[in-house]
């Protein structure tokens, strides 16, 4: 038809020389402006959406501690960049986006893996090694993608094959399966971490241990389901795992009895709440406060700062003193010796007053002083008092009370007797024997 205007699609960039030529065109500035606009728009959206969330929880996987620290910013930037690339590709051959898209994909993958591992495993030593591994693999894949070598490398890896039973495996299949399994496990860790954070956010007291047990069970189930999905996506027949499951069961029954007992004991402890996070316990000769209950062991922290890793089986099979199971109040006592000529009523009153000067000493039940023994050097009094916060230290409170007792006794001229002993020297014995008549 006369006068009709025909439009040709923009030429494709199929070689490195063509890419450099397209990069030198003025349209590159348009691509750069579009990429900067996508970054600003993603930054603004994340900042507005995450302002309230970051103020409440700075460990969020989506938002992180800063705007660009979470997963949402690189993922949103990647989405906007894809849209801008498709829009500009209808006008002219894009060159800058051919590098920007792989870089953004690598950043999104790295940020997702790092944040999920940090939230799921916190300060575990293995996390840093996994973070570096994910970063290196993502950047190597990006370089191969941009250079055009990725299809060639995959074809070469696909040519390395071997047969196992009725299945044909190749290096490419194993790598793709490992990547799929890693992505699935990261997603399950993300979901389980979000559920755990939601369960433990407002938990206090008795609910904390029960919610911790539910969070651990949910994580274990999700990890198991994620592993099955990953194996199924690779093409592994799950029915073949029945033999492996039987072997693992036999191994747990015979070779891993202690390990299995600790795991089972951990869930029993968390379910029946015989010991809870925050309880003050005495295990063997170690006394402290329970700071964490894991599936295999429990952490007990002493007031001195020392921490004891106690296998959970000990809490089930041995006698454990729980100082705050049904009542957090703990009885303490101190023994004071005074001279036999002291006023007994005055001494008992001074002991009680010294205890009441400390704010940590409970008024109900009230402290009491008793004459408990007629010692070889003086009268022995025992001062009993109660506290409700043993996690803040017990020796420091006893020290303050003893100092107050010492000050009161000195102010009232009450004698604290020294031990009296009779010492016989050798010279005195010989002189005494010599004085005897023969």
C-alpha positions as CSV (number, residue, x, y, z in Angstrom):
1,X,0.0,0.0,0.0
2,X,1.4,3.4,-1.0
3,X,2.4,5.7,1.8
4,X,2.5,2.8,4.4
5,X,5.3,3.1,6.9
6,X,7.0,-0.1,7.7
7,X,8.9,-0.5,11.0
8,X,11.8,-2.9,11.4
9,X,12.6,-4.6,14.7
10,X,15.9,-3.4,16.2
11,X,18.9,-5.5,15.2
12,X,20.1,-8.2,17.6
13,X,23.5,-8.1,19.3
14,X,25.0,-11.5,18.6
15,X,28.7,-10.9,18.9
16,X,31.2,-9.2,21.2
17,X,32.1,-6.6,18.4
18,X,28.4,-5.8,17.9
19,X,28.0,-5.4,21.7
20,X,30.9,-2.9,21.8
21,X,29.5,-1.0,18.8
22,X,26.1,-0.8,20.5
23,X,27.7,0.3,23.7
24,X,29.3,3.3,21.9
25,X,25.9,4.5,20.6
26,X,24.1,7.5,22.2
27,X,21.3,5.1,23.2
28,X,23.6,3.8,25.9
29,X,22.9,7.0,27.8
30,X,19.2,6.2,27.6
31,X,19.8,2.7,29.0
32,X,21.9,4.2,31.8
33,X,19.2,6.7,32.7
34,X,16.6,4.0,32.7
35,X,18.8,1.8,35.0
36,X,19.4,4.7,37.4
37,X,15.7,5.4,37.4
38,X,14.9,1.8,38.2
39,X,17.4,1.9,41.1
40,X,15.9,5.1,42.5
41,X,12.4,3.8,42.2
42,X,13.3,0.5,44.0
43,X,15.2,2.4,46.7
44,X,12.2,4.7,47.3
45,X,9.7,1.8,47.4
46,X,11.8,-0.2,49.9
47,X,12.4,2.8,52.0
48,X,8.7,3.7,52.3
49,X,7.6,0.1,52.8
50,X,10.3,-0.9,55.2
51,X,10.5,2.2,57.5
52,X,8.1,0.9,60.1
53,X,9.3,-2.7,59.7
54,X,13.0,-2.0,60.2
55,X,12.2,0.0,63.3
56,X,10.6,-3.1,64.9
57,X,12.9,-5.8,63.5
58,X,16.2,-5.0,62.0
59,X,16.9,-8.7,61.3
60,X,14.2,-9.0,58.6
61,X,15.3,-10.9,55.5
62,X,13.3,-8.7,53.2
63,X,14.3,-5.3,54.5
64,X,17.5,-5.9,56.6
65,X,19.2,-3.3,58.7
66,X,19.3,-0.7,55.9
67,X,17.4,-0.1,52.7
68,X,19.9,-2.0,50.4
69,X,20.7,-4.6,53.0
70,X,17.7,-6.8,52.6
71,X,16.5,-9.1,49.7
72,X,13.6,-6.8,48.6
73,X,15.8,-4.1,47.1
74,X,17.9,-6.2,44.6
75,X,14.8,-8.4,43.7
76,X,12.7,-5.3,43.0
77,X,15.5,-3.6,41.1
78,X,15.9,-6.8,39.0
79,X,12.2,-6.8,38.2
80,X,12.1,-3.2,37.2
81,X,15.3,-3.6,35.1
82,X,13.6,-6.5,33.2
83,X,10.6,-4.4,32.5
84,X,12.8,-1.5,31.3
85,X,14.9,-3.9,29.1
86,X,11.8,-5.3,27.4
87,X,10.4,-1.8,26.8
88,X,13.7,-0.4,25.4
89,X,14.3,-3.5,23.3
90,X,11.4,-2.6,21.0
91,X,13.1,0.7,20.2
92,X,16.8,-0.1,19.8
93,X,19.3,-2.8,20.5
94,X,20.1,-2.8,24.2
95,X,23.8,-3.2,25.2
96,X,24.1,-2.0,28.8
97,X,21.2,-4.2,30.1
98,X,22.9,-7.3,28.7
99,X,25.5,-6.8,31.5
100,X,23.2,-5.2,34.1
101,X,20.7,-8.0,34.2
102,X,23.2,-10.8,35.0
103,X,24.9,-8.6,37.6
104,X,21.5,-7.9,39.2
105,X,20.6,-11.6,39.2
106,X,23.9,-12.4,40.9
107,X,23.3,-9.7,43.5
108,X,19.8,-10.9,44.3
109,X,21.1,-14.5,44.6
110,X,24.0,-13.5,46.9
111,X,21.8,-11.3,49.1
112,X,19.1,-14.0,49.4
113,X,21.6,-16.7,50.4
114,X,23.5,-14.4,52.8
115,X,20.5,-13.0,54.6
116,X,18.7,-16.4,55.0
117,X,21.8,-18.0,56.4
118,X,22.5,-15.1,58.8
119,X,18.9,-15.2,60.2
120,X,18.7,-19.0,60.3
121,X,22.1,-19.8,61.8
122,X,23.1,-16.4,63.3
123,X,26.8,-16.6,64.4
124,X,27.6,-20.2,63.3
125,X,31.2,-20.4,62.1
126,X,30.0,-22.2,58.9
127,X,27.9,-19.3,57.8
128,X,30.9,-17.2,56.6
129,X,32.2,-20.0,54.5
130,X,28.8,-20.6,52.9
131,X,28.4,-16.9,52.2
132,X,31.7,-16.8,50.4
133,X,30.9,-19.9,48.4
134,X,27.5,-18.5,47.3
135,X,29.2,-15.2,46.2
136,X,31.9,-16.9,44.2
137,X,29.5,-19.3,42.4
138,X,27.1,-16.4,41.6
139,X,29.8,-14.2,40.2
140,X,31.4,-17.0,38.2
141,X,28.0,-17.9,36.7
142,X,27.5,-14.2,35.9
143,X,30.8,-13.9,34.0
144,X,30.0,-17.1,32.0
145,X,26.6,-15.7,31.2
146,X,27.8,-12.3,30.0
147,X,30.7,-13.8,28.0
148,X,28.4,-16.3,26.3
149,X,30.4,-19.3,27.5
150,X,27.6,-20.6,29.8
151,X,25.8,-22.6,27.1
152,X,29.2,-24.0,25.9
153,X,30.2,-25.0,29.4
154,X,26.8,-26.6,30.1
155,X,27.0,-28.6,26.9
156,X,30.5,-29.9,27.8
157,X,29.4,-30.9,31.3
158,X,26.3,-32.6,29.8
159,X,28.7,-34.8,27.7
160,X,30.3,-36.3,30.8
161,X,27.8,-39.0,31.6
162,X,27.7,-42.3,33.5
163,X,25.1,-44.9,34.2
164,X,23.9,-45.9,37.6
165,X,21.3,-48.7,37.5
166,X,18.6,-47.5,35.1
167,X,19.5,-43.9,35.4
168,X,21.9,-41.8,33.3
169,X,23.6,-39.1,35.2
170,X,25.9,-36.3,34.0
171,X,27.9,-33.5,35.6
172,X,25.3,-31.0,34.4
173,X,22.5,-32.9,35.9
174,X,24.2,-33.0,39.3
175,X,25.1,-29.3,39.2
176,X,21.5,-28.4,38.3
177,X,20.2,-30.7,41.1
178,X,22.6,-29.1,43.6
179,X,21.5,-25.6,42.6
180,X,17.8,-26.6,42.8
181,X,18.3,-28.3,46.2
182,X,20.1,-25.2,47.5
183,X,17.3,-22.9,46.3
184,X,14.7,-25.1,47.8
185,X,16.5,-25.4,51.2
186,X,17.1,-21.6,51.3
187,X,13.3,-21.0,50.7
188,X,12.4,-23.5,53.5
189,X,14.9,-21.9,55.8
190,X,13.4,-18.5,55.0
191,X,9.9,-19.7,55.8
192,X,11.0,-21.5,59.0
193,X,12.9,-18.4,60.2
194,X,9.9,-16.2,59.6
195,X,7.6,-18.7,61.5
196,X,10.1,-18.9,64.4
197,X,10.4,-15.1,64.6
198,X,6.7,-14.7,64.6
199,X,6.3,-17.4,67.4
200,X,9.0,-16.0,69.6
201,X,8.4,-12.3,69.1
202,X,6.0,-11.9,72.0
203,X,6.7,-15.0,74.0
204,X,7.6,-14.7,77.7
205,X,7.9,-16.9,80.7
206,X,6.3,-20.3,80.3
207,X,5.3,-19.8,76.7
208,X,8.8,-19.3,75.5
209,X,9.9,-22.9,75.8
210,X,6.8,-24.3,74.2
211,X,7.0,-21.9,71.3
212,X,10.7,-22.8,70.9
213,X,9.7,-26.4,70.7
214,X,7.1,-25.7,68.0
215,X,9.6,-23.5,66.1
216,X,12.2,-26.3,66.1
217,X,9.7,-28.9,65.0
218,X,8.4,-26.7,62.2
219,X,12.0,-26.1,61.0
220,X,12.8,-29.8,61.0
221,X,9.6,-30.7,59.1
222,X,10.1,-27.9,56.5
223,X,13.7,-29.0,56.0
224,X,12.7,-32.6,55.5
225,X,9.9,-31.6,53.0
226,X,12.3,-29.2,51.2
227,X,14.9,-32.0,50.9
228,X,12.3,-34.4,49.4
229,X,11.2,-31.7,46.9
230,X,14.8,-31.0,45.9
231,X,15.5,-34.7,45.4
232,X,12.3,-35.2,43.4
233,X,13.0,-32.2,41.2
234,X,16.4,-33.7,40.3
235,X,14.7,-36.9,39.2
236,X,15.7,-39.2,42.0
237,X,13.2,-41.9,42.8
238,X,12.2,-41.4,46.4
239,X,11.2,-45.0,46.8
240,X,14.9,-45.9,46.6
241,X,15.4,-44.1,49.8
242,X,13.5,-46.7,51.8
243,X,16.6,-48.9,52.1
244,X,18.6,-45.9,53.2
245,X,15.9,-45.0,55.8
246,X,16.1,-48.5,57.2
247,X,19.9,-48.3,57.5
248,X,19.7,-45.0,59.2
249,X,17.1,-46.4,61.6
250,X,19.4,-49.3,62.5
251,X,22.3,-46.9,62.9
252,X,20.3,-44.6,65.3
253,X,19.2,-47.7,67.2
254,X,22.7,-49.1,67.8
255,X,25.4,-46.6,67.1
256,X,23.7,-43.3,67.9
257,X,21.8,-44.1,71.1
258,X,23.2,-41.2,73.0
259,X,22.6,-38.7,70.2
260,X,19.1,-39.9,69.7
261,X,18.4,-39.9,73.4
262,X,19.6,-36.2,73.6
263,X,17.3,-35.2,70.8
264,X,14.3,-37.0,72.2
265,X,15.1,-35.6,75.7
266,X,15.2,-32.1,74.2
267,X,11.7,-32.3,72.8
268,X,10.4,-33.9,76.0
269,X,11.9,-31.1,78.1
270,X,10.4,-28.4,75.8
271,X,7.0,-30.2,75.7
272,X,6.5,-30.9,79.4
273,X,8.3,-27.7,80.5
274,X,10.1,-29.3,83.5
275,X,12.9,-26.9,82.8
276,X,12.5,-23.6,80.9
277,X,14.6,-20.8,79.5
278,X,15.2,-18.5,82.5
279,X,15.1,-21.1,85.2
280,X,17.9,-21.3,87.7
281,X,19.2,-24.9,88.0
282,X,21.9,-26.9,89.6
283,X,23.3,-29.7,87.3
284,X,25.8,-31.9,89.1
285,X,28.0,-29.2,90.8
286,X,27.3,-26.4,88.3
287,X,24.7,-23.8,89.1
288,X,23.4,-21.2,86.8
289,X,20.5,-19.9,84.6
290,X,19.3,-21.6,81.5
291,X,19.8,-19.3,78.5
292,X,19.0,-21.6,75.6
293,X,17.5,-25.0,75.0
294,X,18.5,-26.6,71.7
295,X,17.5,-29.9,70.2
296,X,20.6,-31.7,71.6
297,X,21.9,-29.6,74.5
298,X,21.0,-26.9,77.0
299,X,23.2,-23.9,77.8
300,X,23.5,-23.1,81.5
301,X,25.2,-19.7,82.3
302,X,26.6,-19.1,85.8
303,X,26.6,-15.6,87.4
304,X,30.4,-15.5,86.9
305,X,29.9,-15.7,83.1
306,X,31.0,-19.3,82.6
307,X,28.7,-21.4,80.4
308,X,28.1,-25.1,80.6
309,X,26.9,-27.2,77.7
310,X,24.7,-29.9,79.2
311,X,23.3,-32.8,77.2
312,X,19.6,-32.9,77.4
313,X,19.6,-36.5,78.5
314,X,21.0,-35.4,81.9
315,X,17.8,-33.4,82.5
316,X,15.7,-36.5,82.0
317,X,17.7,-39.4,83.5
318,X,19.5,-37.7,86.5
319,X,18.4,-35.6,89.4
320,X,18.4,-31.9,88.6
321,X,17.7,-29.1,91.1
322,X,15.4,-26.5,89.6
323,X,15.6,-23.5,91.9
324,X,12.7,-21.7,90.1
325,X,10.4,-24.4,88.8
326,X,7.2,-23.3,90.5
327,X,8.6,-20.4,92.6
328,X,11.6,-18.2,91.7
329,X,12.2,-17.4,95.4
330,X,15.5,-18.7,96.8
331,X,16.5,-19.0,100.5
332,X,20.0,-17.8,101.5
333,X,21.6,-17.8,104.9
334,X,24.7,-16.5,106.6
335,X,26.3,-17.5,110.0
336,X,27.6,-15.0,112.5
337,X,29.5,-15.8,115.7
338,X,29.5,-13.3,118.7
339,X,30.9,-13.3,122.2
340,X,29.0,-15.1,125.0
341,X,28.4,-11.8,126.9
342,X,26.5,-10.3,124.0
343,X,22.9,-9.2,124.1
344,X,21.1,-12.0,122.2
345,X,18.0,-10.0,121.4
346,X,20.0,-7.0,120.1
347,X,22.2,-9.3,117.9
348,X,19.1,-10.9,116.3
349,X,17.5,-7.4,115.7
350,X,20.7,-6.1,114.1
351,X,21.0,-9.2,111.8
352,X,17.4,-8.7,110.5
353,X,17.9,-5.0,110.0
354,X,21.1,-5.6,108.0
355,X,19.1,-7.9,105.7
356,X,16.2,-5.5,105.3
357,X,18.6,-2.7,104.2
358,X,19.0,-4.6,100.9
359,X,16.3,-4.0,98.3
360,X,16.7,-7.5,96.8
361,X,15.7,-9.2,100.1
362,X,12.0,-10.1,100.2
363,X,9.8,-8.7,102.9
364,X,7.4,-11.5,102.5
365,X,8.5,-14.0,103.7
366,X,10.5,-11.8,106.1
367,X,14.1,-12.5,107.1
368,X,14.7,-14.3,110.4
369,X,17.6,-14.7,112.8
370,X,18.0,-17.6,115.2
371,X,20.5,-18.7,117.8
372,X,21.6,-22.0,116.2
373,X,24.7,-23.2,118.1
374,X,26.8,-22.7,121.2
375,X,30.2,-22.7,119.6
376,X,33.6,-23.2,121.2
377,X,34.4,-19.5,120.7
378,X,31.0,-17.8,120.9
379,X,27.3,-17.8,120.2
380,X,26.5,-18.7,116.6
381,X,23.5,-17.0,114.9
382,X,22.0,-17.9,111.5
383,X,20.3,-15.2,109.4
384,X,17.9,-16.6,106.8
385,X,16.4,-14.4,104.0
386,X,14.7,-14.8,100.7
387,X,15.5,-13.4,97.2
388,X,13.5,-13.6,94.0
389,X,16.2,-12.7,91.4
390,X,19.1,-15.3,91.8
391,X,20.0,-14.7,88.2
392,X,21.5,-11.3,89.3
393,X,24.0,-13.1,91.6
394,X,23.9,-14.6,95.1
395,X,27.3,-14.0,96.5
396,X,27.1,-10.3,95.9
397,X,24.0,-10.1,98.0
398,X,25.5,-12.2,100.8
399,X,28.6,-9.9,100.7
400,X,26.5,-6.7,101.1
401,X,24.6,-8.2,104.0
402,X,27.8,-9.4,105.7
403,X,29.3,-5.9,105.4
404,X,26.1,-4.4,106.9
405,X,26.2,-6.9,109.8
406,X,29.9,-6.2,110.5
407,X,29.2,-2.4,110.5
408,X,26.2,-2.8,112.9
409,X,28.1,-5.1,115.3
410,X,31.1,-2.7,115.5
411,X,28.8,0.3,116.0
412,X,27.1,-1.4,119.0
413,X,30.5,-2.7,120.4
414,X,29.5,-6.3,120.0
415,X,32.5,-8.6,120.0
416,X,33.2,-11.0,117.2
417,X,35.5,-13.6,119.0
418,X,38.7,-15.0,117.6
419,X,39.2,-18.7,117.7
420,X,40.9,-19.7,121.0
421,X,43.3,-22.6,121.0
422,X,45.9,-23.9,123.6
423,X,49.3,-24.4,122.1
424,X,51.9,-26.5,124.0
425,X,55.5,-25.9,123.0
426,X,58.3,-28.5,123.4
427,X,60.4,-26.3,125.7
428,X,57.5,-25.8,128.1
429,X,56.8,-29.5,128.3
430,X,60.5,-30.3,129.0
431,X,60.6,-27.7,131.8
432,X,57.4,-29.1,133.3
433,X,58.8,-32.6,133.3
434,X,62.1,-31.4,134.9
435,X,60.2,-29.7,137.7
436,X,58.5,-32.9,138.8
437,X,60.1,-34.7,141.8
438,X,62.1,-37.8,140.9
